[in-house]
């Protein structure tokens, strides 16, 4: 049940999709009497990513990132710590994160990226992003090669088709419709990836 739950939490693209998959899961595992699952469902708007998909919060929705952050914090805080100890340890954690960010800022401003292609978009990204975000952009650009684009309605609607699987896929769907408003340069896709991650 854990894998089914993880998939529906992180891969649902609409609230209706999440709710119908949740109900099927509850029925499949005969879990309608489970109070914890009932409370989780009642509070779903506070924790299920699909409810925040239009909120810009770059790259924090993937389960891997959440687990990584939790894992890092667990190195500083014990389950039985007092609030005071937690706050002291959190300050140490934050100081170390600031040091990492300072190094990233140095690397971004002083070191020049190594280009592996001649694509102008990569050079532009290297100028406007810090090193960490630039590397994420490069990965997204590489992942985009796993898709093709079909124009459905001239300059208004496109369909993106997944051509192959790749490591670290965010979505189970094989195609996405993208609505485009050229004059205002707005792009609307059910995945809301641009709204959420900024790229």
VOPAGU-2260 file (C-alpha; in pm, 1 decimal, decimal comma):
REM VOPAGU-2260
SITE   aa  ch    i         X         Y         Z
SITE  UNK   A    0       0,0       0,0       0,0
SITE  UNK   A    1     293,3     235,1      70,8
SITE  UNK   A    2     410,5     242,7    -292,6
SITE  UNK   A    3      54,7     299,6    -418,7
SITE  UNK   A    4      14,5     585,4    -172,2
SITE  UNK   A    5     348,3     744,1    -264,9
SITE  UNK   A    6     257,9     729,1    -633,8
SITE  UNK   A    7     -84,2     887,5    -592,4
SITE  UNK   A    8      52,4    1158,5    -361,6
SITE  UNK   A    9     341,9    1263,6    -585,1
SITE  UNK   A   10     206,3    1181,6    -931,4
SITE  UNK   A   11    -154,8    1306,2    -921,6
SITE  UNK   A   12    -194,2    1599,8   -1157,7
SITE  UNK   A   13    -540,9    1715,6   -1046,4
SITE  UNK   A   14    -728,9    1720,3    -718,2
SITE  UNK   A   15    -999,8    1496,6    -870,0
SITE  UNK   A   16    -736,8    1245,6    -984,7
SITE  UNK   A   17    -588,5    1234,6    -633,3
SITE  UNK   A   18    -928,0    1188,2    -467,3
SITE  UNK   A   19   -1047,6     914,1    -702,1
SITE  UNK   A   20    -714,3     727,1    -673,2
SITE  UNK   A   21    -726,0     765,8    -293,6
SITE  UNK   A   22   -1077,6     619,9    -281,5
SITE  UNK   A   23    -974,2     326,3    -503,6
SITE  UNK   A   24    -672,9     262,7    -276,7
SITE  UNK   A   25    -891,0     267,1      37,4
SITE  UNK   A   26   -1134,3      25,5    -124,1
SITE  UNK   A   27    -859,9    -204,2    -261,9
SITE  UNK   A   28    -689,3    -237,7      77,0
SITE  UNK   A   29   -1016,0    -240,4     276,9
SITE  UNK   A   30    -890,7      55,4     481,8
SITE  UNK   A   31   -1207,7     262,8     519,0
SITE  UNK   A   32   -1198,4     226,6     898,0
SITE  UNK   A   33    -837,4     344,9     935,9
SITE  UNK   A   34    -853,7     665,7    1142,3
SITE  UNK   A   35    -506,8     786,7    1041,3
SITE  UNK   A   36    -593,4     761,1     671,0
SITE  UNK   A   37    -925,6     936,4     737,5
SITE  UNK   A   38    -744,5    1227,4     907,5
SITE  UNK   A   39    -485,2    1241,7     629,4
SITE  UNK   A   40    -759,6    1264,3     367,1
SITE  UNK   A   41    -952,2    1527,5     564,7
SITE  UNK   A   42    -636,0    1743,5     577,7
SITE  UNK   A   43    -519,1    1669,4     219,5
SITE  UNK   A   44    -528,4    2036,5     114,5
SITE  UNK   A   45    -251,2    2104,8     365,3
SITE  UNK   A   46      -0,4    1843,7     245,2
SITE  UNK   A   47     -78,6    1689,1     -95,0
SITE  UNK   A   48     142,4    1854,4    -361,8
SITE  UNK   A   49    -135,4    1878,5    -622,6
SITE  UNK   A   50    -298,5    2143,9    -401,6
SITE  UNK   A   51      17,8    2356,4    -430,0
SITE  UNK   A   52     110,9    2295,3    -791,5
SITE  UNK   A   53      59,1    2659,0    -890,1
SITE  UNK   A   54     270,9    2788,9    -601,8
SITE  UNK   A   55     627,0    2877,7    -698,0
SITE  UNK   A   56     853,0    2676,4    -472,9
SITE  UNK   A   57    1142,8    2572,3    -688,3
SITE  UNK   A   58    1227,7    2202,3    -685,8
SITE  UNK   A   59    1096,7    2113,1    -340,5
SITE  UNK   A   60     802,9    1892,2    -437,9
SITE  UNK   A   61     985,5    1580,8    -537,5
SITE  UNK   A   62     980,7    1311,5    -273,5
SITE  UNK   A   63    1356,9    1269,7    -307,1
SITE  UNK   A   64    1420,2    1633,7    -215,6
SITE  UNK   A   65    1183,6    1612,7      84,9
SITE  UNK   A   66    1350,4    1297,5     208,3
SITE  UNK   A   67    1693,4    1455,3     160,7
SITE  UNK   A   68    1597,4    1763,4     366,3
SITE  UNK   A   69    1439,6    1549,4     638,1
SITE  UNK   A   70    1744,1    1324,9     644,4
SITE  UNK   A   71    1978,4    1624,5     680,1
SITE  UNK   A   72    1776,3    1772,5     964,4
SITE  UNK   A   73    1763,5    1436,9    1143,0
SITE  UNK   A   74    2143,4    1453,2    1171,3
SITE  UNK   A   75    2099,4    1751,7    1404,7
SITE  UNK   A   76    1779,0    1675,6    1593,8
SITE  UNK   A   77    1680,8    1373,6    1801,1
SITE  UNK   A   78    1319,6    1259,7    1837,8
SITE  UNK   A   79    1317,4    1328,4    2215,1
SITE  UNK   A   80    1486,4    1671,2    2203,1
SITE  UNK   A   81    1321,5    1962,3    2381,0
SITE  UNK   A   82    1195,6    2261,9    2183,8
SITE  UNK   A   83    1496,2    2460,5    2309,5
SITE  UNK   A   84    1742,7    2197,5    2190,1
SITE  UNK   A   85    1559,9    2173,0    1857,6
SITE  UNK   A   86    1591,1    2549,7    1805,8
SITE  UNK   A   87    1962,9    2547,0    1897,0
SITE  UNK   A   88    2030,0    2257,0    1660,3
SITE  UNK   A   89    1822,6    2418,1    1387,1
SITE  UNK   A   90    2039,7    2731,2    1412,1
SITE  UNK   A   91    2351,3    2516,4    1362,1
SITE  UNK   A   92    2181,6    2343,0    1066,3
SITE  UNK   A   93    2086,7    2682,5     917,2
SITE  UNK   A   94    2442,4    2816,3     961,8
SITE  UNK   A   95    2579,9    2516,7     774,3
SITE  UNK   A   96    2320,9    2563,3     498,2
SITE  UNK   A   97    2426,8    2930,0     470,7
SITE  UNK   A   98    2789,0    2814,7     428,5
SITE  UNK   A   99    2682,4    2582,8     146,4
SITE  UNK   A  100    2491,8    2869,8     -17,1
SITE  UNK   A  101    2793,6    3101,5      18,0
SITE  UNK   A  102    3009,7    2841,8    -158,3
SITE  UNK   A  103    2747,3    2805,0    -430,2
SITE  UNK   A  104    2736,9    3183,5    -470,3
SITE  UNK   A  105    3116,5    3190,8    -500,5
SITE  UNK   A  106    3115,0    2904,2    -751,3
SITE  UNK   A  107    2841,4    3080,7    -950,7
SITE  UNK   A  108    3008,9    3420,2    -961,8
SITE  UNK   A  109    3374,9    3324,7    -998,3
SITE  UNK   A  110    3387,4    2988,2   -1175,1
SITE  UNK   A  111    3275,6    2964,4   -1536,0
SITE  UNK   A  112    3050,8    2671,9   -1638,5
SITE  UNK   A  113    3179,8    2406,3   -1873,8
SITE  UNK   A  114    2955,8    2387,8   -2181,0
SITE  UNK   A  115    2886,8    2048,0   -2330,8
SITE  UNK   A  116    2681,1    2176,8   -2626,0
SITE  UNK   A  117    2662,0    2482,2   -2847,3
SITE  UNK   A  118    2299,8    2560,3   -2749,2
SITE  UNK   A  119    2259,2    2934,9   -2683,8
SITE  UNK   A  120    1990,4    2863,4   -2423,2
SITE  UNK   A  121    2250,9    2690,8   -2201,7
SITE  UNK   A  122    2483,7    2988,9   -2223,1
SITE  UNK   A  123    2197,6    3223,3   -2138,2
SITE  UNK   A  124    2097,7    3004,1   -1840,8
SITE  UNK   A  125    2458,0    3005,3   -1716,7
SITE  UNK   A  126    2449,8    3385,6   -1710,0
SITE  UNK   A  127    2119,6    3421,4   -1521,0
SITE  UNK   A  128    2119,1    3123,4   -1279,1
SITE  UNK   A  129    2348,7    3032,6    -993,9
SITE  UNK   A  130    2545,2    2710,1   -1034,3
SITE  UNK   A  131    2294,2    2490,2    -849,2
SITE  UNK   A  132    1993,9    2611,3   -1049,3
SITE  UNK   A  133    2197,0    2606,3   -1372,1
SITE  UNK   A  134    2276,4    2236,1   -1318,3
SITE  UNK   A  135    1905,7    2167,1   -1256,5
SITE  UNK   A  136    1824,7    2357,6   -1577,2
SITE  UNK   A  137    2077,6    2150,2   -1772,4
SITE  UNK   A  138    1915,6    1832,6   -1637,5
SITE  UNK   A  139    1568,2    1958,9   -1733,4
SITE  UNK   A  140    1697,4    2043,4   -2081,5
SITE  UNK   A  141    1840,7    1693,4   -2113,1
SITE  UNK   A  142    1511,4    1540,9   -1991,2
SITE  UNK   A  143    1321,7    1743,8   -2251,5
SITE  UNK   A  144    1488,9    1528,1   -2517,3
SITE  UNK   A  145    1263,6    1244,0   -2399,7
SITE  UNK   A  146     959,7    1431,1   -2538,3
SITE  UNK   A  147     825,3    1541,6   -2874,6
SITE  UNK   A  148     587,3    1830,6   -2939,2
SITE  UNK   A  149     282,9    1821,3   -3165,3
SITE  UNK   A  150      99,4    2139,7   -3259,2
SITE  UNK   A  151    -275,2    2078,2   -3210,6
SITE  UNK   A  152    -400,6    2431,1   -3278,4
SITE  UNK   A  153    -176,9    2686,1   -3452,5
SITE  UNK   A  154      18,5    2879,0   -3185,6
SITE  UNK   A  155    -250,2    2801,0   -2923,2
SITE  UNK   A  156    -242,5    2436,8   -2819,1
SITE  UNK   A  157      37,4    2182,6   -2820,6
SITE  UNK   A  158      61,2    1821,8   -2707,8
SITE  UNK   A  159     384,8    1699,4   -2551,8
SITE  UNK   A  160     443,2    1323,0   -2591,6
SITE  UNK   A  161     686,7    1117,5   -2386,0
SITE  UNK   A  162     905,4     917,4   -2626,3
SITE  UNK   A  163    1108,7     726,1   -2369,7
SITE  UNK   A  164    1147,1     669,3   -1999,2
SITE  UNK   A  165    1434,2     835,9   -1817,0
SITE  UNK   A  166    1578,7     837,7   -1467,9
SITE  UNK   A  167    1405,8    1073,3   -1225,9
SITE  UNK   A  168    1077,7    1110,9   -1416,6
SITE  UNK   A  169     830,7    1331,9   -1232,1
SITE  UNK   A  170     513,0    1221,9   -1405,5
SITE  UNK   A  171     358,3     891,1   -1506,3
SITE  UNK   A  172     153,8    1043,3   -1788,9
SITE  UNK   A  173     263,8     986,3   -2146,5
SITE  UNK   A  174     125,7    1312,5   -2288,8
SITE  UNK   A  175      36,7    1662,3   -2173,9
SITE  UNK   A  176    -162,3    1937,8   -2342,3
SITE  UNK   A  177      -9,7    2285,4   -2323,2
SITE  UNK   A  178    -221,8    2595,3   -2387,9
SITE  UNK   A  179     -24,3    2892,7   -2516,4
SITE  UNK   A  180    -110,4    3262,7   -2518,2
SITE  UNK   A  181     161,5    3407,7   -2743,5
SITE  UNK   A  182      90,3    3780,8   -2688,8
SITE  UNK   A  183     115,3    3751,0   -2309,6
SITE  UNK   A  184     376,4    3470,1   -2324,6
SITE  UNK   A  185     170,9    3247,0   -2092,8
SITE  UNK   A  186     191,4    2869,4   -2098,6
SITE  UNK   A  187     -56,8    2649,6   -1915,9
SITE  UNK   A  188      -0,5    2277,1   -1867,6
SITE  UNK   A  189    -172,1    2041,6   -1624,9
SITE  UNK   A  190     165,9    1950,3   -1474,9
SITE  UNK   A  191     220,4    2318,2   -1370,5
SITE  UNK   A  192     593,9    2251,6   -1374,7
SITE  UNK   A  193     684,7    2602,4   -1489,2
SITE  UNK   A  194     459,4    2763,0   -1225,1
SITE  UNK   A  195     608,7    2544,0    -953,3
SITE  UNK   A  196     977,9    2520,3   -1047,6
SITE  UNK   A  197    1020,8    2827,2   -1265,6
SITE  UNK   A  198    1153,2    2623,3   -1559,1
